[in-house]
Amino acid sequence: MQSSDSPTPLIGRAPCMVRLHDQIARVATTDFAVLVEGESGSGKELVARRIHEQSARQGGPFVAVNCAAIVDTLVEAELFGIEDRTATGVRGRAGKFELANEGTVFLDEVADLSARAQAKLLRVVQELAIERVGSHSTRVLDVRLIVATNRRLKSMVARHRFRSDLFYRLGGVEIHVPPLRERRSDIRLLAEHFLRQHETPPRRCLAPCAMDALMAHDWPGNVRELRRVIEHVLAFSGNGPIRVEDLPAAITGDYVRNLEPSLARDESMRAWGSRYARIVLDRCGNNKRQACRILGISYHTLQAYLRYGSRTTDRPMRTRPANANGGKEGSDTPS
């Protein structure tokens, strides 16, 4: 079993992910600074690692730094190091850039750096040399820089929240990591991967309805959120297939609420399909050809759904009573 903190492969077959893999392969052949933009949890560090692993620096270190987690007064010491006895009780140590020499340094959430830290970083990018805190000598380094942010640096420059000269140094080669909602076809691949990470006999699988609920969710937390959802399910559900009831309420809420009217009416598939066809047709401005394309049905089938809907619109809502054998009476399906 893999640890929940073990690296996740950059999984995806959606067209936007195919383009992303191609961009990574192209950028990896260069030694330029790279700006990776994307929402939180979308996999920006995985992109940075993949660039490093496919580059000529793959044998060197990959040093990741979360800029948002460093206290502003310690940024210089963390990034560039500090000389011995700079202050009472302080021991000299190398910074992240020195540790990444002949490799790659990855600065995550670079937009959170203060103006002072941005000025220091600009000098390093320009000169490829660092100066430890308390030192008057520079150390020339051989480091590739990859930075990432979940904010749009260009708009921050326009609002004077980020140095324009630093942005133009970092923003020449940009890669955008798509959010999970823009590659829903990859949700199944990712969910199955996370299940395999924690695989213990008997192997768990997702029931079709549970997978439908995952596909319907917008995933504001992206791949990281999906990973935690799978861990929640494995922690709190029993053995056997994972059902929609096993998923957290935050995932199933909208999905179940959208189906509750049909469940309350005890609708047949024909009745549910007729109602859905009318909704789509209304959204298409009553353009039946466009509705057919969206629904993936023929014009004749659409007409059949609409005729059925017109016959059932005036029927009173009712719950089918159980018959003597515990079954249901009748059927809404037209003959």
C-alpha positions as CSV (number, residue, x, y, z in Angstrom):
1,M,0.0,0.0,0.0
2,Q,1.3,3.4,-0.9
3,S,1.3,6.3,1.5
4,S,-1.3,9.0,1.0
5,D,1.5,11.5,0.6
6,S,3.3,9.5,-2.1
7,P,3.6,11.3,-5.5
8,T,0.7,10.9,-7.8
9,P,1.5,10.2,-11.5
10,L,0.4,12.8,-14.0
11,I,-2.6,10.8,-15.1
12,G,-4.9,11.8,-18.0
13,R,-6.0,11.0,-21.5
14,A,-8.3,13.9,-22.1
15,P,-7.3,16.1,-25.1
16,C,-6.2,18.9,-22.8
17,M,-3.9,16.5,-20.9
18,V,-2.4,15.2,-24.2
19,R,-1.5,18.8,-25.0
20,L,-0.1,19.2,-21.5
21,H,2.1,16.2,-21.8
22,D,3.3,17.5,-25.2
23,Q,4.2,20.9,-23.7
24,I,6.1,19.2,-20.9
25,A,8.1,17.1,-23.3
26,R,9.0,20.2,-25.4
27,V,9.9,22.4,-22.4
28,A,12.0,19.7,-20.8
29,T,14.5,19.9,-23.7
30,T,15.3,23.5,-22.8
31,D,16.8,25.1,-19.7
32,F,14.4,28.1,-19.6
33,A,12.6,29.3,-16.5
34,V,9.0,28.0,-16.5
35,L,5.8,29.5,-15.1
36,V,3.2,26.8,-14.2
37,E,-0.3,28.2,-13.6
38,G,-3.3,26.3,-12.4
39,E,-5.9,26.0,-9.6
40,S,-5.0,24.6,-6.2
41,G,-4.9,20.8,-6.3
42,S,-4.6,20.5,-10.1
43,G,-1.1,19.0,-10.1
44,K,1.3,21.9,-10.7
45,E,4.1,20.3,-8.7
46,L,3.6,17.0,-10.7
47,V,4.1,19.0,-13.9
48,A,7.3,20.6,-12.5
49,R,8.6,17.1,-11.4
50,R,7.8,15.7,-14.9
51,I,9.7,18.5,-16.6
52,H,12.7,17.8,-14.3
53,E,12.5,14.0,-14.8
54,Q,12.5,14.4,-18.6
55,S,15.3,17.0,-18.7
56,A,19.1,16.7,-18.9
57,R,19.0,17.6,-15.1
58,Q,17.2,14.5,-14.1
59,G,20.2,13.2,-12.3
60,G,20.4,16.3,-10.1
61,P,18.2,17.3,-7.1
62,F,14.6,18.5,-7.4
63,V,14.0,21.0,-4.5
64,A,10.4,22.1,-3.9
65,V,9.6,25.2,-1.8
66,N,6.2,26.3,-0.7
67,C,6.6,30.1,-0.7
68,A,3.3,30.6,1.1
69,A,4.5,28.6,4.1
70,I,7.7,30.7,4.7
71,V,7.6,33.6,7.2
72,D,8.5,36.7,5.3
73,T,11.4,37.5,7.6
74,L,13.0,34.1,6.9
75,V,12.5,34.0,3.1
76,E,16.0,35.1,2.2
77,A,17.6,32.7,4.6
78,E,15.4,29.8,3.4
79,L,16.0,30.5,-0.3
80,F,19.6,31.8,-0.3
81,G,21.1,30.5,2.9
82,I,22.7,32.2,5.9
83,E,26.3,32.6,7.0
84,D,27.6,31.1,10.2
85,R,27.4,33.4,13.3
86,T,25.4,36.1,11.4
87,A,23.5,36.4,14.7
88,T,23.9,34.9,18.1
89,G,23.4,31.1,18.0
90,V,22.9,31.0,14.3
91,R,24.7,28.3,12.3
92,G,25.5,28.7,8.7
93,R,23.5,26.7,6.2
94,A,22.8,26.5,2.5
95,G,19.5,27.8,1.1
96,K,17.2,26.0,-1.3
97,F,18.9,27.3,-4.4
98,E,22.3,26.0,-3.3
99,L,20.7,22.6,-2.5
100,A,19.3,22.5,-6.0
101,N,22.6,23.2,-7.7
102,E,22.9,21.2,-11.0
103,G,19.2,20.4,-10.6
104,T,15.8,22.2,-10.4
105,V,14.3,24.4,-7.8
106,F,10.5,24.6,-7.8
107,L,8.9,27.7,-6.1
108,D,5.3,26.9,-5.5
109,E,2.8,29.8,-4.8
110,V,5.4,32.4,-6.0
111,A,2.7,35.0,-6.0
112,D,2.8,35.0,-2.1
113,L,6.3,36.4,-2.0
114,S,6.6,39.9,-0.5
115,A,7.9,42.8,-2.6
116,R,11.3,42.6,-0.9
117,A,11.6,38.8,-1.6
118,Q,10.5,39.4,-5.2
119,A,13.4,41.9,-5.6
120,K,15.9,39.4,-4.3
121,L,14.5,36.7,-6.5
122,L,14.8,39.0,-9.5
123,R,18.5,39.4,-8.9
124,V,19.0,35.6,-8.7
125,V,17.1,35.1,-12.0
126,Q,19.1,37.8,-13.7
127,E,22.6,36.8,-12.5
128,L,22.1,33.1,-11.7
129,A,24.0,33.8,-8.5
130,I,23.0,34.0,-4.8
131,E,24.3,35.8,-1.8
132,R,23.8,34.2,1.6
133,V,22.4,36.4,4.4
134,G,25.4,37.9,6.2
135,S,27.8,37.3,3.4
136,H,29.4,39.8,1.0
137,S,30.3,37.2,-1.7
138,T,28.2,35.7,-4.4
139,R,28.0,32.0,-5.3
140,V,27.3,31.2,-9.0
141,L,24.9,28.4,-9.4
142,D,23.7,26.1,-12.1
143,V,20.0,25.8,-11.4
144,R,16.8,25.6,-13.4
145,L,13.9,27.6,-12.0
146,I,10.3,26.5,-12.2
147,V,7.7,28.6,-10.4
148,A,4.0,28.0,-9.9
149,T,0.9,29.9,-8.8
150,N,-2.8,29.4,-8.5
151,R,-3.3,33.1,-9.4
152,R,-3.0,35.0,-12.6
153,L,0.4,36.8,-12.3
154,K,-0.4,39.0,-15.3
155,S,-3.5,40.5,-13.6
156,M,-1.5,40.9,-10.3
157,V,1.1,42.9,-12.3
158,A,-1.7,45.1,-13.6
159,R,-2.8,45.7,-10.0
160,H,0.8,46.3,-8.9
161,R,0.7,43.2,-6.6
162,F,3.6,41.6,-8.5
163,R,6.8,43.1,-10.0
164,S,6.4,43.5,-13.7
165,D,10.2,43.0,-14.3
166,L,10.1,39.7,-12.4
167,F,7.0,38.6,-14.2
168,Y,8.6,39.1,-17.6
169,R,11.6,37.1,-16.4
170,L,9.5,34.2,-15.3
171,G,6.6,34.4,-17.8
172,G,8.3,33.7,-21.1
173,V,7.5,30.0,-21.0
174,E,4.1,29.3,-19.5
175,I,2.2,26.1,-18.9
176,H,-1.5,26.0,-17.8
177,V,-2.6,22.9,-15.9
178,P,-6.3,22.3,-16.6
179,P,-8.7,21.8,-13.7
180,L,-10.4,18.5,-13.2
181,R,-13.8,19.7,-14.3
182,E,-12.4,20.4,-17.8
183,R,-11.2,16.8,-18.1
184,R,-14.1,14.8,-16.6
185,S,-13.2,11.8,-18.8
186,D,-10.1,11.4,-16.5
187,I,-12.1,11.1,-13.3
188,R,-12.5,7.3,-13.7
189,L,-8.8,6.8,-14.4
190,L,-7.8,8.8,-11.3
191,A,-10.4,7.2,-9.0
192,E,-9.3,3.7,-10.0
193,H,-5.6,4.7,-9.5
194,F,-6.3,5.9,-6.0
195,L,-8.2,2.7,-5.2
196,R,-5.3,0.7,-6.4
197,Q,-2.9,2.7,-4.2
198,H,-4.8,1.4,-1.2
199,E,-5.6,-2.0,-2.7
200,T,-6.1,-4.8,-0.2
201,P,-8.1,-8.0,-1.0
202,P,-10.9,-8.0,-1.8
203,R,-10.4,-5.2,-4.4
204,R,-12.9,-2.4,-4.2
205,C,-14.6,-1.0,-7.2
206,L,-17.0,1.9,-7.9
207,A,-20.6,1.1,-8.7
208,P,-21.9,2.8,-11.9
209,C,-24.2,5.2,-9.9
210,A,-21.3,6.2,-7.6
211,M,-19.1,6.9,-10.7
212,D,-21.9,9.0,-12.2
213,A,-22.0,11.1,-9.0
214,L,-18.2,11.6,-9.2
215,M,-18.5,12.6,-12.8
216,A,-21.3,15.2,-12.0
217,H,-19.3,16.9,-9.3
218,D,-17.4,20.1,-10.2
219,W,-14.3,19.3,-8.1
220,P,-13.2,22.8,-6.8
221,G,-10.4,21.0,-5.0
222,N,-9.4,19.2,-8.2
223,V,-7.3,16.0,-8.1
224,R,-6.4,16.5,-4.5
225,E,-10.1,16.6,-3.5
226,L,-10.8,13.4,-5.5
227,R,-8.0,11.6,-3.7
228,R,-9.3,12.6,-0.3
229,V,-12.9,11.5,-1.3
230,I,-11.6,8.0,-2.2
231,E,-9.7,7.8,1.1
232,H,-12.9,8.8,2.9
233,V,-14.9,6.1,1.2
234,L,-12.3,3.4,2.0
235,A,-12.1,4.5,5.6
236,F,-15.9,4.6,6.3
237,S,-17.5,2.1,3.9
238,G,-17.6,-1.7,4.2
239,N,-16.5,-4.3,1.6
240,G,-18.0,-4.8,-1.8
241,P,-18.7,-2.2,-4.5
242,I,-18.6,1.4,-3.5
243,R,-22.2,2.8,-3.8
244,V,-23.4,6.3,-4.1
245,E,-24.5,6.2,-0.4
246,D,-20.9,5.6,0.5
247,L,-19.7,9.0,-0.9
248,P,-19.5,12.1,1.2
249,A,-22.6,14.3,1.2
250,A,-20.6,17.2,-0.4
251,I,-20.2,15.0,-3.5
252,T,-23.6,13.5,-3.7
253,G,-25.7,16.5,-2.7
254,D,-26.5,18.1,-6.0
255,Y,-26.5,14.7,-7.8
256,V,-29.1,13.2,-5.5
257,R,-31.2,16.4,-5.3
258,N,-31.4,16.5,-9.1
259,L,-32.8,13.0,-9.1
260,E,-35.1,13.3,-6.1
261,P,-38.2,14.6,-8.1
262,S,-38.0,11.5,-10.4
263,L,-37.6,9.2,-7.4
264,A,-40.5,10.8,-5.6
265,R,-42.7,10.3,-8.6
266,D,-41.5,6.7,-9.1
267,E,-41.0,7.6,-12.7
268,S,-40.2,5.1,-15.5
269,M,-37.2,5.6,-17.7
270,R,-39.6,6.9,-20.5
271,A,-41.1,9.5,-18.2
272,W,-37.7,10.7,-16.9
273,G,-36.3,10.8,-20.5
274,S,-39.3,12.8,-21.7
275,R,-38.9,15.4,-19.0
276,Y,-35.2,15.7,-19.7
277,A,-35.8,16.0,-23.4
278,R,-38.2,18.9,-22.8
279,I,-35.6,20.7,-20.6
280,V,-32.9,20.4,-23.3
281,L,-35.3,21.5,-26.0
282,D,-36.2,24.6,-24.0
283,R,-32.5,25.5,-23.5
284,C,-32.0,25.2,-27.3
285,G,-34.7,27.7,-27.9
286,N,-37.0,25.1,-29.3
287,N,-34.5,24.1,-32.0
288,K,-35.2,20.4,-32.3
289,R,-32.2,19.7,-34.5
290,Q,-29.8,21.2,-32.0
291,A,-31.6,19.3,-29.2
292,C,-31.2,16.0,-31.1
293,R,-27.5,16.6,-31.4
294,I,-27.1,17.3,-27.7
295,L,-29.2,14.3,-26.7
296,G,-27.6,12.0,-29.2
297,I,-31.0,10.8,-30.5
298,S,-32.9,10.9,-33.8
299,Y,-35.6,13.4,-34.6
300,H,-38.2,10.6,-34.6
301,T,-37.1,9.6,-31.1
302,L,-37.3,13.2,-29.8
303,Q,-40.8,13.5,-31.2
304,A,-41.8,10.3,-29.4
305,Y,-40.5,11.7,-26.1
306,L,-42.3,14.9,-26.6
307,R,-45.6,13.2,-27.4
308,Y,-45.3,11.0,-24.4
309,G,-44.6,14.1,-22.2
310,S,-47.7,15.9,-23.5
311,R,-49.9,12.8,-22.5
312,T,-48.5,12.7,-19.0
313,T,-48.3,16.4,-18.2
314,D,-51.8,16.6,-16.8
315,R,-51.7,13.4,-14.8
316,P,-51.9,13.9,-11.1
317,M,-48.7,13.1,-9.1
318,R,-49.1,9.9,-7.2
319,T,-47.0,7.3,-5.4
320,R,-47.8,3.8,-6.6
321,P,-49.3,1.8,-3.8
322,A,-47.8,-1.6,-3.1
323,N,-50.0,-4.6,-4.3
324,A,-50.7,-7.6,-2.2
325,N,-47.4,-9.2,-3.2
326,G,-45.4,-6.2,-2.2
327,G,-44.8,-5.2,-5.8
328,K,-45.9,-2.1,-7.7
329,E,-49.2,-1.6,-9.6
330,G,-49.1,-0.9,-13.3
331,S,-46.5,0.9,-15.3
332,D,-46.0,4.4,-16.7
333,T,-44.3,3.0,-19.8
334,P,-46.5,3.4,-22.8
335,S,-47.5,0.4,-24.8
